[in-house]
Amino acid sequence: MAKKQIVNKNYALINAKYRLTTVQSKIVLKVISLINNKIDTEFETYQLPLSTFDFLTNNKNHGRLIKECDKLLSKVVHIETDDGWLKSHWFSSIQYIKSKNIIECSIDPKLKPYLLQLKKNFKYYELHYIMKMNSEYSIRIYELLKQQQKFRKRKIERKEIENILEVPKSLLEYAPLRQKVLEVAVKEINKYSDIFISFEPIKKGRVVHEIEFKIETNEKNILEHKAEENELRNEVIKDFEKFKEMFVMYKFDLDDFEIEFESFKIFNDNKIDKVTLINFDKWCMQKRRKLVEKEEKNSVKNEQKEYRWNFRKAKDISDKLKKYLKFELGINYLDYYWEDTRPFTVKGISYDWRDVMHPDFNKNEILLFIVDEKDENSKYLLNYEEDIIDV
């Protein structure tokens, strides 16, 4: 795929307690890879062409996918928080839309702090490296070790591993744990991923207390992946499903695909050697950039409009108060302003002001108001936004 599919997860979610099958893990991670961690502030409804899940089924029989989605909706993730814990489902809904041949997934809103706008305490990796793994434990252990890759090792208490992975009772003895979980994970992670790992048991007396993992960069797999990626990016693709996957990754509606794809071909003069994923990627990227720029301009215009409306309402109230003080009571509010006396009291009523930017004349304006939170006008001015909009 020309556009890298990146999974971003907060450390707390990586270390959370849950158990998913391999299929369920891949569904969850595939959806997470559609999130733009830097831009998205809210979850969207994420669309995936049904062909995305061909790796889950045999002979394109999607009955297994339906069953896994049913089970996935009931699965709970347990996250340790600073003030306790959170139990949440992964998705609030999963919908199959036959007319579009897509799956629509809605991530549970409670997971926003662990997947959106991540600035620190998070790890990212390419989805590609886990998609061929067959063990549910391989994927989880891969994430746990990627988190500490820069330290080149990670020690995890045996009980902690069993707890995080929700290992069944049949694997709680070290021998089956080593054979069915750890050794399988080592084999698959080393074969498919961008890290190379090994482990050593650490004992307390005769009992294995900790597992120490060693983590190295798997240069061989990284180079092979880059070579495959470059080959795919420049390959002439006749399977439209791959283009549809790309289209959805840029968060366009599949209903618009046929029209947009025709525009794309016209743009490239219908030359077959130009109908490649890398060129379609550039097309989608340019289209998305223009849409974002348009949305940003509209957002600024709306903010400017709201700012002007707020200012004029506040100024109307302020002018009435200034007139009342000056002509009814003979008091110049500026005397208090220059002395920086705030709030000031006149006849038992407290007054204050805001020094804000005039939206039309590029100058500051003093807005006067009564400090009385029971009064709607006063509450309006007390909460008045002073952020200056570039007008």
N, C-alpha and C positions, 0 to 999 in steps of 0.2 A: 504494500500500500504506500502511495507516495506521501501521504500525510501521516506522520508518526502518531501512533495511538498511545498516549501517556496516561498512566494511572497515578493520581496524586492522593495520598492518604495521610491524615494526621497520625502521629505516633500512637495516640490513645486508641485509634481505630485499628491500627496494625496489631496492637497488643491486646485487643479486646477478646473476650471469651465468646466463641461461637463455633458451630460446626456446620459446614455446607458440603454437599457432595461436589465432586470435581465439576460436574455440569453446572450446578448452581453457582459455584465460585466464578466460573467463566462468564455466566450471564451477568452477575453483579459487576465484575471487573470490566466487562465490555461496555456496560452502561456508564460506569464511572469514567471510562476513558473518553466519553463524549463531553464531559464537563470541562469548560475552560476555566481553570483555576484562577487566572488573572483577571478575567472579565466578568464572569457570571457572579451575580450577587444573590440570585434566587435560583432554585432548581427549575428546570423546564421539564416538559414532557418529552422524553428522549425516544426517538424513533430508530428502529433497527430493521432493515430488510430481513425477511425470513431466511434468505440465503446466508445471512451472517451465521446462522446456527446449524449449517450443514455439518459442521464438525461434531455435532452432538448426536447425529442420527445415522442410521444405516438405510441405504436405498431411498434417501430423502423422505423417510417416514417420520413425520413430526409429532407422532403420538408421544414419544418420550419427552419431547420439549414441553408439551402441554402438562404432562404429569409433574415434571420438574418445576414448572412455574406454579402449579397448585401447591406443591410442597414448600417452595421458596417463600410464598406469601405468609406462611405460618412460622418461618424461622425467625428466631430472636437473636439479636446481638447484644451482649452485656459489656458496657463500657465503663471503666472506672473514671470518675470525675474528681475535680478538686474538692467537691463538697458531698461526695457520696458515689452514686452510680446511676447509670441510665440503661434501661432496657428498651430496645426499639426493634421494629421490623425493618428490613432493608427497603422494601417497596410498599407504598400505600395501594398501588394498583398495577396490574399488567394486563394490557388489552391487545388482542389480535384483531387487526382490521383486514378482512379478507379482500376487499376491493383494492387495497393498496399493497397487499401481501407484506405487511409490516407488523412488528411488535412495538407497542408503545408502553414505556415504563415510567412510572412516577416514583421518585425516590422519597422515602419518608422525610418530612421536614425536620424532624429531630436530629438528623445527621448533618445538617448544614454546617455546624462548627467544625466538622471533621473532614469535609470535602470541598468547602467553598472558601475562597479568599484566604488561602493558607499562606502565611508569611513566615512562620517559624514552626519548628517541631513537626515537620512533615517529610515524607520521602516520596520520590517519584521514580517510576521505572517504565520501561516499554512493555506494553501488553504482549507483544510478540513472544517474549521469553517464557511465558507461562502457558501459552495456548496449546502446546503439544504435551504437556504434563498430564499424566493419567491418575495420579494420586492426589486426593484432597489435601493430604498432609504436605506434599511437596510444595504446593502453592503457598500455604501458610508459612512453612519454614523458610521458603525463599524470601517472603516479605519480612519476616523477623530478622533475617540475616542481612538483607539489603539495607535495613535501617541502621545497622552498625558496620557497614562495609568499610567506611573510612578508617575504622579502628582495626580492621583485619581480623577481628575475632569477637566472639560473644559467648559469655557464660550464661547459661540458663538453668535454674534449678529443675530437676526432673519433675517435681510436683507441679511447677509452674507450666512446663511444657504440656503435661497431662491436662492441666486445668484450662489453659488457653485453647488447646486443640480439642478439648472435650473428648479425650481418648476413651473408648469404651472399656468396660471392666476386663474384657478378655485380653487387653493389651497393657494392663497396668504393671505386670511383671516386667523387669528390665529386658529379659531375653526376647519376648515377642515385641516389645516396644522398639528394641534395636532392629529387629529383623523386618517387621511390618511397617514401621514408621520411619526411623532414622536412616537405615540403609537404602530404602526405596527412595527417600527424598534426596539423599546424596547422589544416587545414580541418575535420577531424572534432572536434578538441578545442574549437575556437571555436564550432562548430555545436551540439554536444551538452552540453558540460560547464559547470562553474561558474567556469572560468577562461578568460581570453582571452590568447592567446600570439602571439608573433612571434619571428623569429630573424635573426641576422646572422652571416655567416662571418668568422672572424678568421684572417688569413693570417700565415705565417712565410715570407717571400720570396714565391714564387708558389704555395705549397701551403697549402690550408686546414688550419689546425692545431686551432682550437677553434670551437665553436658557442656563441654567446651568445644565450640565450633571455630575452625579456622577458615578465613574467607580471603580468596584471591580473585583477581580479575581474570576472566576467561577470555583471553585475547582471541583465541581461535574461533570461538562462537561469534564474537563481536564482528570480526572481519568477514566471516561467512555470511552473517546477516546483512552487513552493509553491501556485500557483493550481490546478494539476492535482491536486496532493495533497489539497487541501481539498475539491475536487469529488468525488474518489474516496472520501475518508473518509466522506462523507455520502450517497453514492449507495447506493440499495437494490440489493444484489447478489443475483442469483438463481443465479449460477454458483458452486456449492459449492467448486469447485477453489480459488477465491481465499480462501475461508474456511479451507480445508485448509492452504494455504500459511501463513496467519496462525497456525493451530494449531501447525504444525510449528516455526515461528519461535520460539514460546514453549517449544519442546522437550517437547511432549506427544506421546504415542504416537498415531499415526493410527488404531490399533485402537479407541481411545476416542472418536474424533471424533463418530460418529453419536449416541451417548448424551449426550455433552457438548453437542452442538449442540441437541439437544432440550431439555436443561436450560436452555440459553441462551434459547431461544424461549419456554419457560414463564416464565422470569424476566422476560421482556419482554411477558408476557401475549399472546404470539403475534401481536403487532401488526407488520404488515408494514413499517411505517415505522420500526420499531426494529431491523429485521434489516439493519444496515449494518456496514461494516467498522469504523467508529470505535467502535460499541457492542460489537462482538465483540472488538475490541482491548482495551477496558476490562474486558470479562468475562475474557479470557485473562490480562490483567495482574493482576487481583484474585486469580484462581485460582493463578497462579504465585507471587504474594506469600504467600498462605496456605501453599502447599506449602513455600516456602523457610523461613518462620517455624517450621513444624512440624519440618522437617529440622534447623534450628538448635537447637530445644528438645531434640530427641532427641540431637543431638550433645553438648550440654551435659550432659544426663543421663548419657550414656555416659562422658564425661570425668570427671564426679563419681564415678561408680561405679568407674572404673579408679583414680582418685586414692585413694578409700577403701581399695580392695583393696591398692594399693601401700603406703599408709601403714600399714595393719595388719600386713602382712608385715614391713615395715621396723621397726615398733615392737616386734614379737615378738622379732626378733633383737636389737634394742637393749636390751630389758628383760633378756634373758638375760645379755648382756655386763655390764650395770650390776650385776646380782645377783652375777655371778662376781667382779667387781672388789671389790665392797663386802664380801661375806661370805666369800669364799675367800681374798682377798689383803689385805683391810682397807684398800682404797684408795677414796677418794671422787673420782670423775671430775670433780665440780664444781670441785675445786681447780684443775684444769687449765683448765676452761672459763672460770672467772672471770679467770684470768691470761692467757687467750687464747693458751695454749700448744698449738699444733696443727701436726702431729700430736704426740702424746706417747707415750713408749715405756715399757712395763712388762714386765720379764722378756724383753726382746728382741722383743716384739710391739708394733707401732705401732697406735695407736688414733686415730680422728678422729671428728668429729660433723657432723651437719646440723641446722640450726635451721629447722624447717618448721612449717607451719600444721596444727593438728589439724582434721580435716574435720568433726567433730561438736561440738566445744566452743569453736570460734572463739578458740583460744589457740595460742601457739607451743609446740612440743615439741622437746626435744633428743634426736636419734636418734644413738646411738653405734654405731660399726662398726670392724672391723679393716681396716687398710689392707693388703690382700693380694689382688692381682688374680688370683692363681691360685685363690683361694677363691670359689666361686659366690656365696655370701652377701655377701662383701665387694664383688665386682664389681657385684652388684645394687644395693648401697647407694652405691657410688661413682658409679653412673650414675643415681641416684635423681632424678626430676624434682621440682624445687622450685617450679615454677609454681603459684601459688595459684589454686585453682578457687573461683569464687563459689558457695558452698554455702548 
